[in-house]
Amino acid sequence: MPILIRLLKPGDAAVFSNVPSDVFDNPLDEEATAAFLADPNHFIVVALDGAKDGRIVGFASAVKTFHPDKPAPELWINEVGVAPAYQQRGVGKQITARLFEAARAEGCREAWVLTDADNKAALALYQSAGGGAPTSHVMIEFDLSEEKSA
């Protein structure tokens, strides 16, 4: 099965017209997709199945970030997803490699990602893509959808 790995750019929204429900966590939002593609600090690499009319079967999204005490931008990998039928075939590693290539071209010297400690598939992918050993960092989420009383 021919898989094409592609970094999307502004104007590529039509690529999202053929996405199975098991690739992204939620249904795609047309306005959010357009805003994401238009922002030069956002990256999305997709895996397209050429045998299935260019269906998106995997993706990695990331953001180039800047910080006052860092001399070069960093890449924060927001999410990597591969449809279950395409897992364990190197698709995630190819997507990640293309994402790193794009980040290097933008001057990023480091990339980082968060995942759950029990997500064996993600840990295996990140290790195979050259990532270091997992750390003991803890992620805290904040609900900003409405004002909370203190």
C-alpha positions in Angstrom: 0.0 0.0 0.0 1.6 3.3 -1.1 1.7 5.8 1.8 2.6 9.4 1.1 3.9 11.6 3.9 3.1 15.2 3.4 3.6 18.5 5.3 0.5 20.5 4.8 0.5 24.3 4.1 -2.1 27.0 3.9 -4.6 26.1 1.1 -4.4 22.4 1.8 -7.7 22.2 3.8 -9.2 20.0 1.0 -6.8 17.2 2.1 -9.0 16.9 5.2 -12.1 15.9 3.2 -11.1 12.2 3.4 -10.4 11.4 7.1 -11.7 8.2 8.8 -13.2 8.7 12.3 -10.4 6.7 13.9 -7.5 9.1 13.1 -8.3 12.3 15.0 -9.8 12.3 18.6 -12.8 14.4 17.5 -14.5 15.5 14.4 -12.6 18.2 12.4 -13.7 21.8 12.6 -13.5 23.7 9.3 -12.6 27.1 10.9 -10.1 25.6 13.3 -8.5 23.7 10.4 -8.2 26.8 8.3 -6.7 28.8 11.3 -4.2 26.0 12.0 -3.0 25.8 8.4 -2.8 29.6 8.2 -0.5 30.0 11.2 3.2 29.7 10.2 4.1 28.4 13.7 1.8 25.4 13.4 2.8 22.2 11.6 0.8 19.2 10.5 2.2 16.2 8.7 -0.2 13.7 7.3 0.1 10.1 6.0 -2.1 9.6 3.0 -3.0 6.1 1.6 -2.7 6.3 -2.1 -4.6 3.1 -2.5 -7.6 4.7 -0.7 -8.0 7.9 -2.7 -5.6 9.9 -0.5 -7.4 9.1 2.8 -5.6 10.5 5.8 -4.4 7.5 7.9 -2.1 9.3 10.3 -0.9 12.7 11.3 1.4 14.6 13.7 0.6 18.2 14.7 3.1 20.5 16.4 3.8 24.1 17.3 7.0 26.1 17.0 7.5 27.9 20.4 9.8 30.6 21.5 11.0 31.5 25.0 13.1 34.4 26.3 15.8 32.2 27.7 16.1 29.8 24.7 18.3 31.0 21.8 16.5 28.8 19.3 12.8 27.9 18.9 11.6 24.5 20.1 9.0 22.2 18.6 6.2 21.1 20.9 4.6 18.0 19.4 0.9 18.3 20.3 -0.4 14.9 19.0 0.5 12.0 16.8 -2.3 9.7 15.6 -2.3 6.7 13.3 -5.4 4.7 12.3 -5.4 1.3 14.0 -5.2 -0.6 10.7 -1.9 1.3 9.9 -0.2 1.0 13.2 3.0 -1.1 13.6 4.0 -0.3 10.0 6.4 2.6 10.5 3.8 5.2 9.5 4.2 7.1 12.8 7.9 7.1 12.5 7.8 8.5 8.9 5.4 11.2 10.0 7.6 12.1 12.9 10.7 12.2 10.8 9.0 14.6 8.3 7.9 16.8 11.2 11.4 17.0 12.5 12.7 17.9 9.0 10.3 20.8 8.8 11.2 21.9 12.4 14.9 21.9 11.6 14.3 24.0 8.5 12.5 26.5 10.8 15.6 26.7 13.2 14.2 24.4 15.9 17.0 22.6 17.8 14.9 20.6 20.1 11.4 18.9 20.1 9.4 17.6 23.0 6.2 15.7 23.5 4.0 14.5 26.4 2.3 11.2 26.7 0.9 8.9 29.3 3.3 6.6 31.1 1.2 3.6 30.1 0.9 4.5 26.4 3.2 1.8 25.2 2.6 2.5 21.5 3.5 6.2 21.9 6.6 5.4 24.0 7.8 2.8 21.4 7.3 5.4 18.6 9.1 8.1 20.3 12.0 5.8 21.2 12.3 4.5 17.7 12.2 8.1 16.4 15.3 8.9 18.4 13.7 10.3 21.6 15.5 10.0 24.9 14.3 8.0 27.9 11.0 9.1 29.4 11.2 11.5 32.4 9.1 11.8 35.5 7.3 15.0 34.5 3.7 15.4 35.4 1.2 17.1 33.2 -1.5 19.2 34.8 -4.6 20.3 32.9 -6.6 23.4 33.5 -10.2 23.9 32.4 -10.5 27.4 30.9 -13.9 27.0 29.5 -15.6 29.0 32.2 -14.7 31.1 35.1 -14.1 29.0 38.2 -14.6 30.4 41.7 -11.6 30.2 43.9 
